[in-house]
Amino acid sequence: MGFIRLQEEKLALRFLAWQYEKQNLPLPPAAALQEQAVRIVDEAHRIAKKRGKNVLGIIKELVADIQRR
């Protein structure tokens, strides 16, 4: 896995944790949080490839969607 991909996953992980804390929700186990971060980055890349958008912006949108569920 490449350096940039790992950084994106770490960013998604931090953003997820921040969103949980912001909404006063308990953090899921680390493995579940990591799995969510990987899925978010995968989805962000798929959307970016399709639409030509910024991956960082897409990651933020996807995290917000997960929090609403």
PDB file of N, CA, C and O in Angstrom:
ATOM      1  N   MET A   1       0.843  -1.165   0.000  1.00  0.00           N
ATOM      2  CA  MET A   1       0.000   0.000   0.000  1.00  0.00           C
ATOM      3  C   MET A   1       0.891   1.231   0.000  1.00  0.00           C
ATOM      4  O   MET A   1       1.929   1.265   0.660  1.00  0.00           O
ATOM      5  N   GLY A   2       0.470   2.238  -0.746  1.00  0.00           N
ATOM      6  CA  GLY A   2       1.293   3.418  -0.888  1.00  0.00           C
ATOM      7  C   GLY A   2       1.185   4.387   0.277  1.00  0.00           C
ATOM      8  O   GLY A   2       0.252   4.339   1.078  1.00  0.00           O
ATOM      9  N   PHE A   3       2.159   5.253   0.339  1.00  0.00           N
ATOM     10  CA  PHE A   3       2.239   6.244   1.405  1.00  0.00           C
ATOM     11  C   PHE A   3       1.011   7.143   1.436  1.00  0.00           C
ATOM     12  O   PHE A   3       0.450   7.389   2.504  1.00  0.00           O
ATOM     13  N   ILE A   4       0.593   7.630   0.289  1.00  0.00           N
ATOM     14  CA  ILE A   4      -0.549   8.543   0.230  1.00  0.00           C
ATOM     15  C   ILE A   4      -1.819   7.835   0.684  1.00  0.00           C
ATOM     16  O   ILE A   4      -2.625   8.410   1.415  1.00  0.00           O
ATOM     17  N   ARG A   5      -1.999   6.591   0.254  1.00  0.00           N
ATOM     18  CA  ARG A   5      -3.174   5.823   0.661  1.00  0.00           C
ATOM     19  C   ARG A   5      -3.216   5.659   2.189  1.00  0.00           C
ATOM     20  O   ARG A   5      -4.272   5.810   2.802  1.00  0.00           O
ATOM     21  N   LEU A   6      -2.085   5.356   2.786  1.00  0.00           N
ATOM     22  CA  LEU A   6      -2.022   5.217   4.246  1.00  0.00           C
ATOM     23  C   LEU A   6      -2.364   6.533   4.936  1.00  0.00           C
ATOM     24  O   LEU A   6      -3.060   6.547   5.952  1.00  0.00           O
ATOM     25  N   GLN A   7      -1.875   7.633   4.383  1.00  0.00           N
ATOM     26  CA  GLN A   7      -2.175   8.943   4.960  1.00  0.00           C
ATOM     27  C   GLN A   7      -3.669   9.250   4.846  1.00  0.00           C
ATOM     28  O   GLN A   7      -4.260   9.807   5.771  1.00  0.00           O
ATOM     29  N   GLU A   8      -4.278   8.890   3.724  1.00  0.00           N
ATOM     30  CA  GLU A   8      -5.717   9.105   3.555  1.00  0.00           C
ATOM     31  C   GLU A   8      -6.506   8.299   4.578  1.00  0.00           C
ATOM     32  O   GLU A   8      -7.479   8.794   5.147  1.00  0.00           O
ATOM     33  N   GLU A   9      -6.089   7.063   4.812  1.00  0.00           N
ATOM     34  CA  GLU A   9      -6.777   6.218   5.791  1.00  0.00           C
ATOM     35  C   GLU A   9      -6.613   6.777   7.203  1.00  0.00           C
ATOM     36  O   GLU A   9      -7.559   6.764   7.991  1.00  0.00           O
ATOM     37  N   LYS A  10      -5.423   7.265   7.522  1.00  0.00           N
ATOM     38  CA  LYS A  10      -5.210   7.867   8.840  1.00  0.00           C
ATOM     39  C   LYS A  10      -6.067   9.115   9.005  1.00  0.00           C
ATOM     40  O   LYS A  10      -6.638   9.351  10.070  1.00  0.00           O
ATOM     41  N   LEU A  11      -6.151   9.907   7.953  1.00  0.00           N
ATOM     42  CA  LEU A  11      -6.979  11.108   7.988  1.00  0.00           C
ATOM     43  C   LEU A  11      -8.449  10.736   8.193  1.00  0.00           C
ATOM     44  O   LEU A  11      -9.135  11.345   9.013  1.00  0.00           O
ATOM     45  N   ALA A  12      -8.925   9.750   7.457  1.00  0.00           N
ATOM     46  CA  ALA A  12     -10.313   9.301   7.596  1.00  0.00           C
ATOM     47  C   ALA A  12     -10.563   8.773   9.009  1.00  0.00           C
ATOM     48  O   ALA A  12     -11.623   9.018   9.585  1.00  0.00           O
ATOM     49  N   LEU A  13      -9.603   8.060   9.560  1.00  0.00           N
ATOM     50  CA  LEU A  13      -9.722   7.525  10.916  1.00  0.00           C
ATOM     51  C   LEU A  13      -9.837   8.656  11.943  1.00  0.00           C
ATOM     52  O   LEU A  13     -10.695   8.613  12.825  1.00  0.00           O
ATOM     53  N   ARG A  14      -8.980   9.653  11.824  1.00  0.00           N
ATOM     54  CA  ARG A  14      -9.039  10.796  12.744  1.00  0.00           C
ATOM     55  C   ARG A  14     -10.343  11.567  12.586  1.00  0.00           C
ATOM     56  O   ARG A  14     -10.942  12.007  13.566  1.00  0.00           O
ATOM     57  N   PHE A  15     -10.771  11.722  11.341  1.00  0.00           N
ATOM     58  CA  PHE A  15     -12.005  12.458  11.085  1.00  0.00           C
ATOM     59  C   PHE A  15     -13.211  11.699  11.646  1.00  0.00           C
ATOM     60  O   PHE A  15     -14.119  12.308  12.211  1.00  0.00           O
ATOM     61  N   LEU A  16     -13.221  10.381  11.493  1.00  0.00           N
ATOM     62  CA  LEU A  16     -14.293   9.565  12.065  1.00  0.00           C
ATOM     63  C   LEU A  16     -14.329   9.706  13.589  1.00  0.00           C
ATOM     64  O   LEU A  16     -15.389   9.930  14.172  1.00  0.00           O
ATOM     65  N   ALA A  17     -13.180   9.574  14.219  1.00  0.00           N
ATOM     66  CA  ALA A  17     -13.108   9.685  15.676  1.00  0.00           C
ATOM     67  C   ALA A  17     -13.592  11.057  16.131  1.00  0.00           C
ATOM     68  O   ALA A  17     -14.308  11.165  17.127  1.00  0.00           O
ATOM     69  N   TRP A  18     -13.212  12.084  15.421  1.00  0.00           N
ATOM     70  CA  TRP A  18     -13.646  13.441  15.755  1.00  0.00           C
ATOM     71  C   TRP A  18     -15.155  13.571  15.625  1.00  0.00           C
ATOM     72  O   TRP A  18     -15.803  14.183  16.474  1.00  0.00           O
ATOM     73  N   GLN A  19     -15.718  12.998  14.566  1.00  0.00           N
ATOM     74  CA  GLN A  19     -17.162  13.064  14.364  1.00  0.00           C
ATOM     75  C   GLN A  19     -17.912  12.333  15.476  1.00  0.00           C
ATOM     76  O   GLN A  19     -18.933  12.825  15.958  1.00  0.00           O
ATOM     77  N   TYR A  20     -17.417  11.168  15.887  1.00  0.00           N
ATOM     78  CA  TYR A  20     -18.051  10.439  16.991  1.00  0.00           C
ATOM     79  C   TYR A  20     -18.013  11.270  18.273  1.00  0.00           C
ATOM     80  O   TYR A  20     -19.012  11.373  18.985  1.00  0.00           O
ATOM     81  N   GLU A  21     -16.863  11.855  18.560  1.00  0.00           N
ATOM     82  CA  GLU A  21     -16.716  12.666  19.771  1.00  0.00           C
ATOM     83  C   GLU A  21     -17.606  13.901  19.711  1.00  0.00           C
ATOM     84  O   GLU A  21     -18.223  14.283  20.705  1.00  0.00           O
ATOM     85  N   LYS A  22     -17.667  14.513  18.550  1.00  0.00           N
ATOM     86  CA  LYS A  22     -18.476  15.717  18.364  1.00  0.00           C
ATOM     87  C   LYS A  22     -19.950  15.426  18.637  1.00  0.00           C
ATOM     88  O   LYS A  22     -20.664  16.274  19.171  1.00  0.00           O
ATOM     89  N   GLN A  23     -20.401  14.234  18.272  1.00  0.00           N
ATOM     90  CA  GLN A  23     -21.798  13.850  18.463  1.00  0.00           C
ATOM     91  C   GLN A  23     -22.028  13.117  19.787  1.00  0.00           C
ATOM     92  O   GLN A  23     -23.110  12.584  20.029  1.00  0.00           O
ATOM     93  N   ASN A  24     -21.014  13.097  20.627  1.00  0.00           N
ATOM     94  CA  ASN A  24     -21.085  12.438  21.938  1.00  0.00           C
ATOM     95  C   ASN A  24     -21.495  10.973  21.828  1.00  0.00           C
ATOM     96  O   ASN A  24     -22.262  10.471  22.650  1.00  0.00           O
ATOM     97  N   LEU A  25     -20.983  10.301  20.816  1.00  0.00           N
ATOM     98  CA  LEU A  25     -21.230   8.872  20.623  1.00  0.00           C
ATOM     99  C   LEU A  25     -19.985   8.105  21.058  1.00  0.00           C
ATOM    100  O   LEU A  25     -18.866   8.588  20.885  1.00  0.00           O
ATOM    101  N   PRO A  26     -20.172   6.923  21.617  1.00  0.00           N
ATOM    102  CA  PRO A  26     -18.988   6.127  21.986  1.00  0.00           C
ATOM    103  C   PRO A  26     -18.256   5.656  20.730  1.00  0.00           C
ATOM    104  O   PRO A  26     -18.874   5.310  19.723  1.00  0.00           O
ATOM    105  N   LEU A  27     -16.948   5.652  20.813  1.00  0.00           N
ATOM    106  CA  LEU A  27     -16.147   5.182  19.686  1.00  0.00           C
ATOM    107  C   LEU A  27     -16.309   3.670  19.552  1.00  0.00           C
ATOM    108  O   LEU A  27     -16.282   2.953  20.552  1.00  0.00           O
ATOM    109  N   PRO A  28     -16.477   3.184  18.326  1.00  0.00           N
ATOM    110  CA  PRO A  28     -16.501   1.731  18.134  1.00  0.00           C
ATOM    111  C   PRO A  28     -15.096   1.170  18.376  1.00  0.00           C
ATOM    112  O   PRO A  28     -14.139   1.936  18.487  1.00  0.00           O
ATOM    113  N   PRO A  29     -14.964  -0.145  18.459  1.00  0.00           N
ATOM    114  CA  PRO A  29     -13.628  -0.737  18.617  1.00  0.00           C
ATOM    115  C   PRO A  29     -12.688  -0.274  17.502  1.00  0.00           C
ATOM    116  O   PRO A  29     -13.126   0.064  16.403  1.00  0.00           O
ATOM    117  N   ALA A  30     -11.409  -0.265  17.803  1.00  0.00           N
ATOM    118  CA  ALA A  30     -10.400   0.231  16.850  1.00  0.00           C
ATOM    119  C   ALA A  30     -10.476  -0.490  15.506  1.00  0.00           C
ATOM    120  O   ALA A  30     -10.331   0.140  14.458  1.00  0.00           O
ATOM    121  N   ALA A  31     -10.701  -1.797  15.526  1.00  0.00           N
ATOM    122  CA  ALA A  31     -10.770  -2.553  14.279  1.00  0.00           C
ATOM    123  C   ALA A  31     -11.961  -2.107  13.434  1.00  0.00           C
ATOM    124  O   ALA A  31     -11.848  -1.983  12.215  1.00  0.00           O
ATOM    125  N   ALA A  32     -13.093  -1.869  14.075  1.00  0.00           N
ATOM    126  CA  ALA A  32     -14.285  -1.423  13.345  1.00  0.00           C
ATOM    127  C   ALA A  32     -14.079  -0.022  12.784  1.00  0.00           C
ATOM    128  O   ALA A  32     -14.499   0.273  11.665  1.00  0.00           O
ATOM    129  N   LEU A  33     -13.437   0.832  13.557  1.00  0.00           N
ATOM    130  CA  LEU A  33     -13.158   2.192  13.102  1.00  0.00           C
ATOM    131  C   LEU A  33     -12.195   2.166  11.913  1.00  0.00           C
ATOM    132  O   LEU A  33     -12.377   2.914  10.953  1.00  0.00           O
ATOM    133  N   GLN A  34     -11.188   1.322  11.974  1.00  0.00           N
ATOM    134  CA  GLN A  34     -10.237   1.186  10.871  1.00  0.00           C
ATOM    135  C   GLN A  34     -10.944   0.675   9.616  1.00  0.00           C
ATOM    136  O   GLN A  34     -10.679   1.148   8.511  1.00  0.00           O
ATOM    137  N   GLU A  35     -11.841  -0.287   9.795  1.00  0.00           N
ATOM    138  CA  GLU A  35     -12.593  -0.836   8.657  1.00  0.00           C
ATOM    139  C   GLU A  35     -13.449   0.249   8.002  1.00  0.00           C
ATOM    140  O   GLU A  35     -13.531   0.324   6.776  1.00  0.00           O
ATOM    141  N   GLN A  36     -14.082   1.082   8.815  1.00  0.00           N
ATOM    142  CA  GLN A  36     -14.870   2.189   8.275  1.00  0.00           C
ATOM    143  C   GLN A  36     -13.982   3.152   7.496  1.00  0.00           C
ATOM    144  O   GLN A  36     -14.364   3.623   6.425  1.00  0.00           O
ATOM    145  N   ALA A  37     -12.811   3.442   8.024  1.00  0.00           N
ATOM    146  CA  ALA A  37     -11.885   4.362   7.357  1.00  0.00           C
ATOM    147  C   ALA A  37     -11.450   3.807   6.007  1.00  0.00           C
ATOM    148  O   ALA A  37     -11.387   4.548   5.026  1.00  0.00           O
ATOM    149  N   VAL A  38     -11.151   2.513   5.944  1.00  0.00           N
ATOM    150  CA  VAL A  38     -10.740   1.889   4.682  1.00  0.00           C
ATOM    151  C   VAL A  38     -11.875   1.959   3.665  1.00  0.00           C
ATOM    152  O   VAL A  38     -11.651   2.278   2.497  1.00  0.00           O
ATOM    153  N   ARG A  39     -13.103   1.659   4.116  1.00  0.00           N
ATOM    154  CA  ARG A  39     -14.251   1.716   3.200  1.00  0.00           C
ATOM    155  C   ARG A  39     -14.480   3.133   2.698  1.00  0.00           C
ATOM    156  O   ARG A  39     -14.816   3.331   1.531  1.00  0.00           O
ATOM    157  N   ILE A  40     -14.299   4.120   3.573  1.00  0.00           N
ATOM    158  CA  ILE A  40     -14.478   5.513   3.174  1.00  0.00           C
ATOM    159  C   ILE A  40     -13.468   5.905   2.103  1.00  0.00           C
ATOM    160  O   ILE A  40     -13.823   6.530   1.103  1.00  0.00           O
ATOM    161  N   VAL A  41     -12.216   5.537   2.315  1.00  0.00           N
ATOM    162  CA  VAL A  41     -11.172   5.886   1.342  1.00  0.00           C
ATOM    163  C   VAL A  41     -11.418   5.159   0.018  1.00  0.00           C
ATOM    164  O   VAL A  41     -11.260   5.754  -1.049  1.00  0.00           O
ATOM    165  N   ASP A  42     -11.801   3.888   0.072  1.00  0.00           N
ATOM    166  CA  ASP A  42     -12.123   3.150  -1.156  1.00  0.00           C
ATOM    167  C   ASP A  42     -13.243   3.838  -1.930  1.00  0.00           C
ATOM    168  O   ASP A  42     -13.145   4.048  -3.139  1.00  0.00           O
ATOM    169  N   GLU A  43     -14.303   4.183  -1.212  1.00  0.00           N
ATOM    170  CA  GLU A  43     -15.444   4.841  -1.843  1.00  0.00           C
ATOM    171  C   GLU A  43     -15.051   6.211  -2.386  1.00  0.00           C
ATOM    172  O   GLU A  43     -15.485   6.594  -3.473  1.00  0.00           O
ATOM    173  N   ALA A  44     -14.239   6.948  -1.645  1.00  0.00           N
ATOM    174  CA  ALA A  44     -13.788   8.268  -2.096  1.00  0.00           C
ATOM    175  C   ALA A  44     -12.996   8.162  -3.395  1.00  0.00           C
ATOM    176  O   ALA A  44     -13.162   8.983  -4.297  1.00  0.00           O
ATOM    177  N   HIS A  45     -12.142   7.158  -3.489  1.00  0.00           N
ATOM    178  CA  HIS A  45     -11.361   6.976  -4.714  1.00  0.00           C
ATOM    179  C   HIS A  45     -12.252   6.592  -5.888  1.00  0.00           C
ATOM    180  O   HIS A  45     -12.044   7.044  -7.014  1.00  0.00           O
ATOM    181  N   ARG A  46     -13.243   5.755  -5.613  1.00  0.00           N
ATOM    182  CA  ARG A  46     -14.161   5.347  -6.676  1.00  0.00           C
ATOM    183  C   ARG A  46     -14.944   6.560  -7.185  1.00  0.00           C
ATOM    184  O   ARG A  46     -15.096   6.749  -8.391  1.00  0.00           O
ATOM    185  N   ILE A  47     -15.436   7.374  -6.258  1.00  0.00           N
ATOM    186  CA  ILE A  47     -16.192   8.565  -6.647  1.00  0.00           C
ATOM    187  C   ILE A  47     -15.295   9.570  -7.365  1.00  0.00           C
ATOM    188  O   ILE A  47     -15.698  10.156  -8.369  1.00  0.00           O
ATOM    189  N   ALA A  48     -14.090   9.768  -6.858  1.00  0.00           N
ATOM    190  CA  ALA A  48     -13.164  10.716  -7.473  1.00  0.00           C
ATOM    191  C   ALA A  48     -12.829  10.302  -8.900  1.00  0.00           C
ATOM    192  O   ALA A  48     -12.738  11.142  -9.796  1.00  0.00           O
ATOM    193  N   LYS A  49     -12.648   9.010  -9.101  1.00  0.00           N
ATOM    194  CA  LYS A  49     -12.346   8.518 -10.442  1.00  0.00           C
ATOM    195  C   LYS A  49     -13.525   8.765 -11.374  1.00  0.00           C
ATOM    196  O   LYS A  49     -13.344   9.119 -12.539  1.00  0.00           O
ATOM    197  N   LYS A  50     -14.724   8.577 -10.855  1.00  0.00           N
ATOM    198  CA  LYS A  50     -15.931   8.733 -11.664  1.00  0.00           C
ATOM    199  C   LYS A  50     -16.238  10.205 -11.958  1.00  0.00           C
ATOM    200  O   LYS A  50     -16.599  10.560 -13.080  1.00  0.00           O
ATOM    201  N   ARG A  51     -16.091  11.059 -10.935  1.00  0.00           N
ATOM    202  CA  ARG A  51     -16.496  12.458 -11.057  1.00  0.00           C
ATOM    203  C   ARG A  51     -15.351  13.432 -11.242  1.00  0.00           C
ATOM    204  O   ARG A  51     -15.566  14.572 -11.653  1.00  0.00           O
ATOM    205  N   GLY A  52     -14.139  12.996 -10.944  1.00  0.00           N
ATOM    206  CA  GLY A  52     -13.002  13.894 -11.062  1.00  0.00           C
ATOM    207  C   GLY A  52     -12.949  14.923  -9.940  1.00  0.00           C
ATOM    208  O   GLY A  52     -12.431  16.024 -10.130  1.00  0.00           O
ATOM    209  N   LYS A  53     -13.486  14.569  -8.762  1.00  0.00           N
ATOM    210  CA  LYS A  53     -13.487  15.484  -7.620  1.00  0.00           C
ATOM    211  C   LYS A  53     -12.280  15.243  -6.733  1.00  0.00           C
ATOM    212  O   LYS A  53     -11.505  14.309  -6.942  1.00  0.00           O
ATOM    213  N   ASN A  54     -12.139  16.106  -5.738  1.00  0.00           N
ATOM    214  CA  ASN A  54     -11.074  16.049  -4.754  1.00  0.00           C
ATOM    215  C   ASN A  54     -11.357  14.920  -3.761  1.00  0.00           C
ATOM    216  O   ASN A  54     -12.447  14.872  -3.190  1.00  0.00           O
ATOM    217  N   VAL A  55     -10.411  14.022  -3.545  1.00  0.00           N
ATOM    218  CA  VAL A  55     -10.585  12.879  -2.652  1.00  0.00           C
ATOM    219  C   VAL A  55     -10.834  13.343  -1.222  1.00  0.00           C
ATOM    220  O   VAL A  55     -11.672  12.755  -0.539  1.00  0.00           O
ATOM    221  N   LEU A  56     -10.145  14.367  -0.744  1.00  0.00           N
ATOM    222  CA  LEU A  56     -10.318  14.846   0.622  1.00  0.00           C
ATOM    223  C   LEU A  56     -11.751  15.317   0.870  1.00  0.00           C
ATOM    224  O   LEU A  56     -12.338  15.000   1.905  1.00  0.00           O
ATOM    225  N   GLY A  57     -12.305  16.060  -0.059  1.00  0.00           N
ATOM    226  CA  GLY A  57     -13.678  16.530   0.079  1.00  0.00           C
ATOM    227  C   GLY A  57     -14.669  15.375   0.097  1.00  0.00           C
ATOM    228  O   GLY A  57     -15.653  15.397   0.838  1.00  0.00           O
ATOM    229  N   ILE A  58     -14.403  14.379  -0.715  1.00  0.00           N
ATOM    230  CA  ILE A  58     -15.274  13.203  -0.771  1.00  0.00           C
ATOM    231  C   ILE A  58     -15.199  12.436   0.540  1.00  0.00           C
ATOM    232  O   ILE A  58     -16.224  11.968   1.036  1.00  0.00           O
ATOM    233  N   ILE A  59     -14.009  12.299   1.111  1.00  0.00           N
ATOM    234  CA  ILE A  59     -13.850  11.599   2.388  1.00  0.00           C
ATOM    235  C   ILE A  59     -14.692  12.292   3.457  1.00  0.00           C
ATOM    236  O   ILE A  59     -15.379  11.623   4.229  1.00  0.00           O
ATOM    237  N   LYS A  60     -14.647  13.600   3.509  1.00  0.00           N
ATOM    238  CA  LYS A  60     -15.432  14.344   4.488  1.00  0.00           C
ATOM    239  C   LYS A  60     -16.929  14.094   4.294  1.00  0.00           C
ATOM    240  O   LYS A  60     -17.658  13.902   5.267  1.00  0.00           O
ATOM    241  N   GLU A  61     -17.387  14.096   3.041  1.00  0.00           N
ATOM    242  CA  GLU A  61     -18.802  13.840   2.760  1.00  0.00           C
ATOM    243  C   GLU A  61     -19.212  12.433   3.185  1.00  0.00           C
ATOM    244  O   GLU A  61     -20.285  12.245   3.757  1.00  0.00           O
ATOM    245  N   LEU A  62     -18.369  11.452   2.912  1.00  0.00           N
ATOM    246  CA  LEU A  62     -18.689  10.072   3.260  1.00  0.00           C
ATOM    247  C   LEU A  62     -18.737   9.863   4.772  1.00  0.00           C
ATOM    248  O   LEU A  62     -19.606   9.150   5.273  1.00  0.00           O
ATOM    249  N   VAL A  63     -17.820  10.474   5.490  1.00  0.00           N
ATOM    250  CA  VAL A  63     -17.835  10.361   6.952  1.00  0.00           C
ATOM    251  C   VAL A  63     -19.124  10.966   7.494  1.00  0.00           C
ATOM    252  O   VAL A  63     -19.749  10.397   8.389  1.00  0.00           O
ATOM    253  N   ALA A  64     -19.519  12.102   6.965  1.00  0.00           N
ATOM    254  CA  ALA A  64     -20.760  12.736   7.413  1.00  0.00           C
ATOM    255  C   ALA A  64     -21.958  11.830   7.134  1.00  0.00           C
ATOM    256  O   ALA A  64     -22.869  11.741   7.956  1.00  0.00           O
ATOM    257  N   ASP A  65     -21.965  11.159   5.985  1.00  0.00           N
ATOM    258  CA  ASP A  65     -23.049  10.227   5.655  1.00  0.00           C
ATOM    259  C   ASP A  65     -23.099   9.064   6.629  1.00  0.00           C
ATOM    260  O   ASP A  65     -24.181   8.659   7.054  1.00  0.00           O
ATOM    261  N   ILE A  66     -21.944   8.522   6.987  1.00  0.00           N
ATOM    262  CA  ILE A  66     -21.905   7.398   7.925  1.00  0.00           C
ATOM    263  C   ILE A  66     -22.447   7.838   9.272  1.00  0.00           C
ATOM    264  O   ILE A  66     -23.160   7.077   9.927  1.00  0.00           O
ATOM    265  N   GLN A  67     -22.128   9.041   9.694  1.00  0.00           N
ATOM    266  CA  GLN A  67     -22.573   9.519  10.998  1.00  0.00           C
ATOM    267  C   GLN A  67     -24.082   9.716  11.040  1.00  0.00           C
ATOM    268  O   GLN A  67     -24.684   9.599  12.108  1.00  0.00           O
ATOM    269  N   ARG A  68     -24.703  10.011   9.909  1.00  0.00           N
ATOM    270  CA  ARG A  68     -26.150  10.226   9.867  1.00  0.00           C
ATOM    271  C   ARG A  68     -26.931   8.929   9.945  1.00  0.00           C
ATOM    272  O   ARG A  68     -28.115   8.950  10.280  1.00  0.00           O
ATOM    273  N   ARG A  69     -26.306   7.806   9.647  1.00  0.00           N
ATOM    274  CA  ARG A  69     -27.015   6.515   9.626  1.00  0.00           C
ATOM    275  C   ARG A  69     -27.312   6.018  10.994  1.00  0.00           C
ATOM    276  O   ARG A  69     -27.902   4.948  11.147  1.00  0.00           O
TER     277      ARG A  69
END
